[in-house]
Amino acid sequence: MYANQPGHIDLIRQVNAGIVYRLIDCYGPVSRIELSRLSLLAPASITKIIRDMLEARLVRECALTDAGLRGRPATGLVLDCDSWQFLVLRMTGRFLQMTLRDLSGREVVSARQSLPDDPATSLPDYFSEVIGDFFSRNHALTERLTAITLLLPGIIHAASGTVHRIPYYDAKDIPLGQILHRRTGLTIYVQQDVKASLLAEHYFGAARGSGDIIQLVAGRQIEAAVISSGRLLHKDSTTQAEIGHTVMAAGGHRCECGHYGCLNTLAGSGPLTERWQQAWTASGHTALPEADIPGLCHAALSGHLPSQAIIRDCGQQMGHALAMLVNLFNPEYILIDSALNSAAEILYPALYSAIKNESVASRRDLLIIRPASFSPADTRPGTALIKDALYSGELLLQLLQG
């Protein structure tokens, strides 16, 4: 996140406001007395925080009905999400997906466009132009703006909003958040897309409410993200769970990282489709015009035994790597984001078998493996970043201060 940082007194106010906002979101409609009890804050503090939130149109009052009580209904509080909006931009493949949402996550308007073909493109200039054009076209639908979130692949330092490296483009060590904040005046959140997606799974996705989750993204490369004890691992830093560069077969094919036999060389989409093409022609079929993961899954589900063996071996290799993370973090859920999910009945048993055989975590027998909820083009993970910033109070404080 890039914006001005609070002083120590404002930091206390920020934390308290974030606690109250989260409680209203989780328990609303809820009374002021109940908020004081749940938050352990003094009633006077609750009154001050709620007054500020009402003035900022972040919450609204409603009647609390209780069948066991008579007389005037108590006043409850719920979130008022319609008055504020934020913009999400997500790079996916060769496209940029843009969505304007309100604080509840409801989509207001969206657009999609091709990304520039020139690797030397200035990303700050490109995003500045895109943002300006988007708001010019949709000014009639735009309310009060809170922030802009950018979900990007590559190596991202979220705390400073710096893009150190991004696929296809030459950009290196670009302070993107700082530049866009200066040009737009808005708070800018820049986050690595896999981490943002896992945060969305935690708040309102396939592992909603769980505090211990591993997400595996299996595409051209194998990536992972971890939530442990309710906290996103390496949320603000460039560090990632580099599971794809775990050496699984010493002496295997050379990986782009320089090592040999990394998981990427065994379970990445490129090696899988190459193996499938070889197995397909070896089975007496004509050569495939174009091999891809959906085609591999279709062949496996149609009974092609070599295709089934390829997916099963892929599941075992990913399971070996995941077992290490299971031993470290003892997750409740493992979420799989991959085109291989269409052959889950073949993939998942192989995954689970390898994990169970090589891990000792107490939850391994109760471990839930399921598909991730959000596609690579989905902008809802941007909502999770905003929710997280509101819960922590860092964005909330800025809205309360106007």
N, C-alpha and C positions, 0 to 999 in steps of 0.2 A: 504494500500500500504506500502511495506517496501523497502526503498532505502535511500541513503544519502539525507539529507534535505538541501535546498539552503539557503544562507545568504540573508540579506535584499536587497542588490543590485541585486543579481540574482533573487530574488523574483519579483522585478519590471519587469525585463526582461522576466521572466516566464509568468507573467500575460499578458504583451503586446504581446508576441509571441502567447499565447493561443488565444487571441482576433483575431489576424490576421489569424491564422490557421482556426478558426471557420468561419470567414467571407469568406475565400477562399472556404471552403467546402460548405457553403450555397449559395454563389453567383457566384462561378467560372464558366466560365472564367471571371475574374475581373481585371481591371487595377490597377496600383499602386496609381494613383490619386483617383480612387474611393475608394480604401482601406483606404486612408488617410481621406477621407470624412466620411466614415462609422465608422471608429474606433476612430476618433477625435485625432489621433496621427499625429505628424509632418511628413512631407514628408521624412525628413532625417531619422527619426526613421523607417519608412516603408522601405526605401531603405536598411538600415542595416539589419533589420529582414529578408527581402526577400533574400538578398545576402546570409545570413547564411542558410536559408532554401534551397536555390538552391544548395549550396555546400554540404548540408547533403542529397540531393536528396529526400526532402520531398515535394517540389513543382516543377513544370516545367512551362516554358513559352510556350505560344501559340499565334496565331494571333487572334486579335479581329476584327471582320468585322462589319461594320455599313453601311447599304445601303444608308444612307444619307450623307456619307462622301466620299471624294476622296483622292487619294494619298496613301502613305504608311500606311498599317494597324497598328493600335496600338497594343502594346504587352499586352496580358492578362496572367493571372496566374491560374493554376488549381493544384489540389493535385496530387502528384506522389506517388501512393500507392503500386507500385509493388516491390520497393526496400527493404522494411522492412517487417518483419513478427513477429508474436507472437503465443504462444502456449496456448490453452485453455484446462483445465482439469475439467471435471464435474462429480461429483459423483451422480448417479441416481439409486435408488434401490440398487441392489447388483452388479452394473457394474460401470466402470470408462470409460467415453467417452473422447477421446483426439482428438483435431483438430488443425492443423497448418493453420493459416490464414494470409493473407496480410492485410495492413492497411485499405483496402476498405471493409474487411470482407469476401473476397472471400476465399473459402476453397481450400487449397493446397493439403493436405492429412489428412486422419483421421484414427483412430483405436479405437477398443473397447476391453476391457478385464474384466474378473471377478475380483471383489474385494477380498482381503484375507478373509478367514473364521474365522481366529483367532482374537477374540476381543482385545487381548493384542498386536496386531501388532503395531510396531513403525511407525507412519504416516510419520515423516520426512524421515526415511530410505526407506519406501515404495515409496514415491513420488520421492525421489532422484533416486532410481533405475529405476522407470518407465520413468522418464524424460530422463535419460541417454540412456536407451534402445530405446526410441522413436527416438531420434536424431541419434543414431547409425544406425538404420534401414533406416532413411530418410535423411541422410546427403546430398545426391545428390540433394534433393529438397529444402534444407534449404539455405535461403539468410541471410541477416543481421537480427539478432534477437533483438527485442525491450524489450520484457517482457514475463512473464508467468502469466496467470490468473487461479485461482482455484475457482470454484463455488461449495460450500459445504453446506449441510444442517447443522442445529444445531445452536449453539450460537457462533458467530464470531465477533471479534473486528477488523474491517477492517483497521482502521488507523494503528494499530501495526502488523496486520497480525497474530493475536493470535487466536487459536482455543480453546475456553473454554470448549465446549462440542460438541460431534458429535454422531449421532445415531449409535448404535451397538458397537462402539469401546470404549475402556476404557480411551482413551486419554483425558486429562484435562489440560487446561491452557498451551497448547503447542505453543511456539513462531514459528509457522510453516513458516511464511514469512521470519523472520530473519534467520532461519536455511537454508532455500532454497536459499536465497540471498547470503549467505556466501558460499554455495556449488556451485552455478551456476554462480555467478557474475552478474545475471540479476535482474532487478526490478521485484518484486513479488507482485501481487495483490490477496488478499484472501477476498472473499465476500460471504455473505449468499445468497443462490441461489434464493430465492424469491425476494430479493431486486435487484439483478442483472437482473432478468427477467423483472421486472417492468421498469428498466432503458432502457432495449432493446425495450420495448413496446413504450416508450417515444421517442426514437431516430428513430426507423424504423419499429415499429410494429403496432398493432391495434389502438393505440392512438397517432400516430406519430404527433409530434409538439405540443401536448397539454401539458399545464403546471400544470393541476390539474387532477390527476388520482388516483383511488383506485384499487388495484388488490387483488382479493380474490382467494386463492388457497384452494380448498376443496378436501382433500384426507383422509388419516387416521386421520389427524388433520386439523383444519381450521386455515389458516394463512393469513396474509394480509400485504401489503406494500403500502406506500402512497407517491405520488409526489404532493407537494403543492407549488404553485407559481414557478414552474420550478425546485424545489429542492427536491431531494430524502430525505425523512424524516429518520433521524438517519442513514444516509449513512455510517458514520465512526465508529459508536458505536455498542455495543451489544444489544441495545434497539430495540425491535420489536413491531409491532402492534399486541398484544396478543389477538386478537379477539376471538380465539378459547376457551379462558378461561374466557370469559364473562358469568356470571351466567344468564341463560335464564329461568330456571325452578327451583326455590328454593325447596330443598327437593328431587330433582331428583337423578339420578344415580351418584355415586361417580366418580369424574374425577381423573386422575393420579396426578393432581396438589394438590389434597386434598379437593377441594371444591365439591359441589354437584350441578348437573344440568347445568354444563358448556355447551357451544355450541358444543364442541367436543363430548359430550355424546348424543347429539341430532342429529347432522348433519355429524358426522364423518362417514367414509365408513364402519367401523365395526358395529356401531349401526344401520345404514341404512340396511345393508345386513341381520342383525339379524331380524329386523322387517319384512323385505321382506320374509324371510324364514317362519316366523310365519304366515304372511298373505297368503302366497302361499299354505301352507298345510291346513290352515283354509278354503280356497276356494275349498277344495276337491281334490287338485292336490297331486301327489306323492311328497315326500320330494326331495328337490334339492340336487344333488350330490355335487355341489359347487356353492355357491351364490356369485355374485360379482356385481359391479355397472353397467357394460355393460349389464348384464343379467336383472337387475332391469329396466334399461331404455328400453330394448327391450320388456319386458313384458308390461310396461306402454304404449309404442307406439303401442302395439298390442291390446290395449283395456282393459287390466286387471285393473279394477277400484281401487282395494286396492293398487296396485303398483303406480298408478297415485296419489293417496292420500298421499303416503309416500313421493314422490318427491315434491308434492305441499307443504306439511308440512315442508319439509326440506328447500324449498325456502323461506317460511314465516319466519322460525327461523333465517336463514342467513340474510334475509331482515331486521328483527328487529335489529340485531347487526350492520348491515351496515348503518342503519338509523342514528345511533349515530355518525358514522364517516362522513356521509354526512352532518350532522349538524355542525360538527367541521371544515370540509375541503372544503365543497361546490364543489365537483368534477364535471368535465365535462363528464368523462367516469368512468364506473365501468367495469373492465375486470374480467372474470371468467375463472379460470384455473381448470377444473374438468372433470372427465369422465361423469359427469351428463350433460355436454353440448350436448351430443347426444339426450337428451330429453329437449332441450332448450325451445321448444314450451310449455312445461308444467312448467318447472322450472322458466323461466324468468318472466312470468306474476305474479307469486306468489312473486318473489323477488321485482319486481317493485311496486306491490300493497302495500307491507309492508313498503317499503321505503317511498312511497308517503304519506301514512297515518300517518307516525311517524316522518317525517322530515319537516323542515320549510325553508331549504336552497333555495336561489333564483333560482338555476338552476334545482331544482328537476323536474319541468315539461319538461325540455329539456334534462334531464339526459339520456345518452346513455349507455346501458348495452349490452356488446357483448363478445364473446369468446376471450380469450388471444391467441396470435399468436404462442407461442413457447412451444413445448412439454418439458416434464421434462428431456429428453435426449439431447435437442438442445444445442449446444455450442455457438450459436450466442449471447446470453447475455454476453459472454466474450468479444465480439467485442464492446459492449456498454461500458464496463469498460474502454477499451483502448481509445475509442472515448472520453469519459468523461475526462480521464487523459490528452489527447491531447488538448482538449478544455480548460482545466484549466491551461495548460502549464507545469504541473509538469513532465510529461513524455517527452514532447516536449523539454524542456530545457536539459534533459539528452541526447537526440538524437543530439541536436545542439552542445553540448559540446563534442560529440564523446564518 
